[in-house]
């Protein structure tokens, strides 16, 4: 784990950076241009790569083609659903080993899904590249507006960690638990150089762009919430920061730069009442990992030093309307809620 020191922060502030927060529904893109007000930097909110790959798979199914998947491990979700539909329709799916890890860390389970592992494309197949980021697409989009593509890339992906035998949801919460026990300084999870071996999805982005800075989308969202000027004065007392994403909801208890505890759930399994109950139990130091897991979520973990309190609650994310009846503060750092994760990466780098 590489910490960002003062000299590195200064170096990053002097660079243009392409910042990308990869979600299940959208990829949120900020072109940070050194010396320019953040509000005036170019921005894009576009469908995520898993959504685009899903459309390519569905198009192949509609046209009656078998498919060959190659490239890198990336986010599943939409593309996994499309692949299952393709197989259920009676068509074949081939994949390289690295691409196949998109669908499960256990290749035996991938094979049982009906995916055939190969090293090269069989004849008469529709070839589909997998990867969380597409540099040529960004370059083309920016070129249309006479904007150069920055040489420095910083990306957030949701990386559960590689786990061939146990649930990667279990592993994800254990990784959070270990991190919180070790001090929980969120910016330490922004990796500027070496990435821990367990984070294979981050490492896949690093393979596409060797100099990329990587972090998790959860880390990026929590850090980004703290960029809101209304929230910063509350940090020393402690806040609960909640990101209600298209697929996942993450709530973290943050004081200063440190996270003391969190829970992560699937957004589709929540509503206003359930969310309010979970947050109240979190404030009262009553929420357990088992409670979240038994309800189908990822889990929860809390540091022993976490006590009752955490009265200030801030929410962000594309599904934040769920929390509107609760009167919680809606964070919009630099005036743009959809770029919260991008701003969080820049905070972790000491840029803003």
N, C-alpha and C positions, 0 to 999 in steps of 0.2 A: 504494500500500500504506500503510495507516494503522496506526501503532504505538499500542499502548495505554499511555498515560502514567499516572503515579501518580494524578493527579486524576480521570482517567477510571475507573481501577480502583476508587477510592473511590465514585464515582458508581454504578458497576454493582453494587457490594456492597450499596448501599442500595436497590436495586431488586428487585422480584420479576421473575424471568425464566422464560419458557417455553423450555426447552432441548430440542431434538429432534435425535437422531442417526438419519438416514435410511439404512437398509441395504437390501439386496436381499430379505431375508426379513422383517425386522422394522423398525419405527420405535420407537426407545427414547426415552421422554419423561420428563423431570424437570421438575417445577415448583419451581424454586429460590425459596424464600421467605426474604427478607432477615430476619436475626435468629433464624432457626430452625436447629437442628442439621440438617446435610445429610441425615443418616440418617432424619430424620423428615419430610422433604419428600415430597409426593405423587409417585408414580412410576407409569408405565404402560409395558408392553412389548406392542405390538400389531402385527398384520400391516402391512407397509409398503404404501405407496400402489401400487407396481407390482404387488404381489400382489392388492390389491383391484381394480385396474383389469383385471387378467388375469381375475379371476372374472366381472366384468361383461361382458367380451368373450365368454368361454366361455358365459355364460348367453344372450347374444344369438345365438350360433351354435346352441345347442341349441334355441332358440325359432324359428330360421329367419329372423332379422332381419339386414338390412344395418346397418352401424354408421357413425356420424359422430363423429370424435374432434376435440375442440376444447380450448382452454385454453392450456397452457404446455408447453415442453419439460420432461421429467422423466426419471427413471431408467427404463431399458428392462428388460432381463432377462426377468422373468416375463411382462410385458405384451407384449413383442415375440414371445415364443414363442406366446402365446395368439392374437395377431394373425395370425401365419403359419398357425396351425391353422384360423382362421376363413377365410382366403383359400383355403387348400387344400380346404376343404369346399365351395367354390364360391360363397361369399357375397362381397359387395362391402364395401370399406372406404373411407370418405372421411375427409379430415383437413384442418384448416387448416394453414397453413405452419408456425406456431409449434409446434403439436402434432406435426407430422410430423418435426420435428428430433429427437424422442424416439427415432426408429428409425434415423436416420443423419444425419450432418451434411451429406451430399451429397443434395440433393433428387432428383437424377436417379436415384440408387440407390433412394430411397424409391419413386419412380414404378415402377421395375423390379420392386420387391417386389409391386406390384399395388395400391398405395394411390393413390387419386385425390385430387389437391389441389383444394380448393374453399374458398370464402369463407364459405359459409353451409350449413346442414344441408339436404340434399336431402329430399324428402318420403319418409315411411314409413321413416325410419331410427331406430335406437336411438342416442340422444345420450349420449356418455360424456365426462366432463370429465377432463382430464389436469392434474396438478400434484403436486409432491412433498409438499405439506402441505395440510391441510384444516382451517382454523381453526374453522369451525362444528362439526366433529366433536369437536375438543378441548374447545370450549366446552360442548357438550352432555354430554360425559363428565364434565367437572369439575363442572358444575352439579348432576349427580346426587348429588354428595357435598358440595354447598354450598361449592365452592372457586371463587374468581374466576379468570378467564383473565387472566394477566399481559399488560400492554400491550407489554412488551419481548419480542421473539422472538430466539432464537439457534439457528441450524440448521447441521448438517453434512450435506453431500451429496457423493457421489463425483463430482467434476467432472474429466473427462479433458481439458477444453479443447476449443474449437471447431476443427475441422479438416476442411474439405470435401474435400481431395485426398489427404492422407497419413493413415496409420493414427493414430487418436487415442491409441492405446497408445504409439506412438512419441512423439507430442507430450507425453503425460503425463510420460514419463520425462525428456524434454528440459526440461520445466518444473521438475521436481525437480532436475535437474542444474544448471540455472542458479541455482536458489534456494540449493542447497548451496554452489555456488561463490561466491555473494554473502555468505556468512556463516552461513546455515542456522539462524537463531534461529526456532524453531518458532512461537512466539507471534506473530511477524510475519505469519503466514499466517491469522490470525483477523482478518477484515476488518470493521471497525466502521463504515466509511463507504463510500468508493468501492471497487468491485470491479473488478479488471482485466478488460478487454473480452473476453479469451479464455475466461473462465469463464461460459459462457452458462447453465448449469444453476443456478449460484448466482444469476445475475442474474434468472432466472425466479422464484426464490423471493422475491427483492427486489421483483419486480413484484406479487406477491401481497400481501406485507407490506413496504411501502417502508422502514420503519425497522429491518428485520431485520439481525442480525449473521450473517455467513456464514463458513464454512470448509469444508475438505475432510474427509471421514470418516477418511482416513488420518492427517491432522494431528491430528484430535480423538482418535483412538485412541492415537497415540504419546504425546501430552501426557497423556492420561488414565492411562496406565500409570505415569507418573512420580508420580501422586498417591498411589500405594500407599506406606504408611509404611515398609515393608521395603525399598523400592526407593530412596527418596530418599537414604539414606546412600551408595548405590552410584554415584550419578550423576557425582560428580567423577572416579571411576576410569573410568567408561564402562560402558554396558550395551547389550545387544541387546534391543530391545523388539519383540515379535511379536504382531500381531493376526490370529488365524485366523478370518476371517469366513465367512459362509455362501457367499459367492461368491469373495471375494478374500482373499489372505494377504499382509500387508505386514510386512516386518522392517526395522527401522531401528537404526543404530548411533548412540547418543545419549551425549554427554558434557556435563554441565552443562545448559544450555538449547539446545545446538547439536546438529543432526543432521549426521553426517559421511558417511553413505551409507545405501543401502537397496536392497532388491529387492522386487518385487511380482509375485505369481503368482496363478493361478486355483486355488482350494482343491480343486476336483474333480480336478486333475491332480497333487495331492500325496498322499503317505502319510507315515507316521512316518519311514521310512528315507530317503526323498527329502528331506524337510524337514531332517532331521538333517545330511545331507550338504551341503545348500545353506548351512546356518548355519555348519557347520565351515569350509567354503570361504570364507565371508564373514569369519569370525574370522581366518583365515590370509591375508586380503587377496588371495585367488586368484579370487574369483567375478567373472565378466564379464557384461556386458549381453547379449552374443550367446548365452551359455549359457542364460539365462532365456528370451530371445526364441525360440530354436530349440526350446525345450520347450513353447512355446505361452503363455508368461507375458508380462507387460507389459515387464519389463526390469529393469535394475539400474544404479545409478550411485554412484560413490564419490569423495570429495574426495581430492586427492593427499596431503593430510596424514594420511589414515587409515592407521594401521599395524596390525600384528598385535596380538591381545589380545581385549578385549571378552569377558571370561570369564563375566560375570554375565548370565544370560538370563532374561527374564521374558515370559510369554505370557498372552494374554487372548483373548476372542472366543468365540462360540457353538460353534465347532468345535475348541476347545482340547483336547478329549480326544485328538486326534491326537498331541499332544505329551506326554501323560501318561507314557508309558513312558520318556521321556527325562529325567525328573526335574527339569525346569525349573520355576522358581518360577511359580505361577499367581497373577497379579495380580488383586486384587478391591478396588479403591479404594472406600473408604467402605462396604465390605461388599457391593458389588453389581457383579459383573463385567459384566452386560448394560448398565450405565449408564456404562461406562468412557469412551465417547466424549463423553457429556454432561459428565462431570467434566472431561474434557480441554478442552472449550470454556470452561468456567468458569476453569480454570487459565490459558488463553490470555488471558482478560479480566482476570486478576488478582483474581478473586473469592474463590477458595479457594487 
